């Protein structure tokens, strides 16, 4: 049911381990074309895909979609990486946030408050 994020290099390097996901009859593997955009969704002015820019952080992509709307919970923003993994920023002393790299094909999700 649904999607499973798979570490293909890890599965190939370590057959029989937890990284090696077993397929069942009816399962399929979908390998999309190489993406060139980052999608921003949720509580933003205009959810859309925008061209990927090497080294850009969430602020760049949020500005491209018109910023967060009044219902946005900016403290809970998260990334869905192309392999399906979820990532949040690392925090240091509640003052700074360190975001992981945002590769092409990432989705930036801005949840609503409440």
HUQUIUR-V167041 format. One record per residue. N is the residue number from 1. RES is the residue in three letters. SS is DSSP state (hx for helix, st for strand, lp for the rest). PHI is phi in whole degrees, 0 to 359 (none if undefined). Layout:
BEGIN
N/RES/SS/PHI ; N/RES/SS/PHI
END
This chain:
BEGIN
1/UNK/lp/none ; 2/UNK/lp/84 ; 3/UNK/lp/248 ; 4/UNK/lp/233 ; 5/UNK/lp/282 ; 6/UNK/lp/240 ; 7/UNK/lp/268 ; 8/UNK/hx/300 ; 9/UNK/hx/300 ; 10/UNK/hx/294 ; 11/UNK/hx/295 ; 12/UNK/hx/289 ; 13/UNK/hx/282 ; 14/UNK/lp/229 ; 15/UNK/lp/301 ; 16/UNK/lp/86 ; 17/UNK/lp/264 ; 18/UNK/lp/297 ; 19/UNK/lp/285 ; 20/UNK/lp/269 ; 21/UNK/lp/282 ; 22/UNK/lp/279 ; 23/UNK/lp/265 ; 24/UNK/lp/245 ; 25/UNK/lp/306 ; 26/UNK/lp/95 ; 27/UNK/lp/291 ; 28/UNK/lp/220 ; 29/UNK/lp/246 ; 30/UNK/lp/246 ; 31/UNK/lp/246 ; 32/UNK/lp/288 ; 33/UNK/lp/300 ; 34/UNK/lp/297 ; 35/UNK/lp/286 ; 36/UNK/lp/231 ; 37/UNK/st/233 ; 38/UNK/st/238 ; 39/UNK/st/260 ; 40/UNK/st/245 ; 41/UNK/st/224 ; 42/UNK/st/99 ; 43/UNK/lp/277 ; 44/UNK/st/233 ; 45/UNK/lp/299 ; 46/UNK/lp/213 ; 47/UNK/lp/301 ; 48/UNK/st/189 ; 49/UNK/st/268 ; 50/UNK/st/227 ; 51/UNK/st/303 ; 52/UNK/lp/292 ; 53/UNK/lp/231 ; 54/UNK/lp/307 ; 55/UNK/lp/83 ; 56/UNK/lp/285 ; 57/UNK/lp/259 ; 58/UNK/hx/303 ; 59/UNK/hx/301 ; 60/UNK/hx/299 ; 61/UNK/hx/291 ; 62/UNK/hx/296 ; 63/UNK/hx/293 ; 64/UNK/hx/293 ; 65/UNK/lp/257 ; 66/UNK/lp/91 ; 67/UNK/lp/85 ; 68/UNK/st/279 ; 69/UNK/lp/269 ; 70/UNK/lp/295 ; 71/UNK/lp/269 ; 72/UNK/st/289 ; 73/UNK/lp/251 ; 74/UNK/hx/298 ; 75/UNK/hx/285 ; 76/UNK/hx/247 ; 77/UNK/lp/301 ; 78/UNK/st/218 ; 79/UNK/st/251 ; 80/UNK/st/249 ; 81/UNK/lp/287 ; 82/UNK/lp/304 ; 83/UNK/lp/273 ; 84/UNK/lp/97 ; 85/UNK/lp/293 ; 86/UNK/st/261 ; 87/UNK/st/223 ; 88/UNK/lp/241 ; 89/UNK/lp/289 ; 90/UNK/st/278 ; 91/UNK/st/246 ; 92/UNK/st/229 ; 93/UNK/lp/55 ; 94/UNK/lp/60 ; 95/UNK/lp/256 ; 96/UNK/st/239 ; 97/UNK/st/244 ; 98/UNK/st/240 ; 99/UNK/lp/272 ; 100/UNK/lp/291 ; 101/UNK/lp/303 ; 102/UNK/lp/252 ; 103/UNK/lp/280 ; 104/UNK/lp/304 ; 105/UNK/lp/94 ; 106/UNK/lp/285 ; 107/UNK/st/247 ; 108/UNK/st/261 ; 109/UNK/st/249 ; 110/UNK/st/251 ; 111/UNK/lp/288 ; 112/UNK/st/270 ; 113/UNK/lp/287 ; 114/UNK/lp/102
END
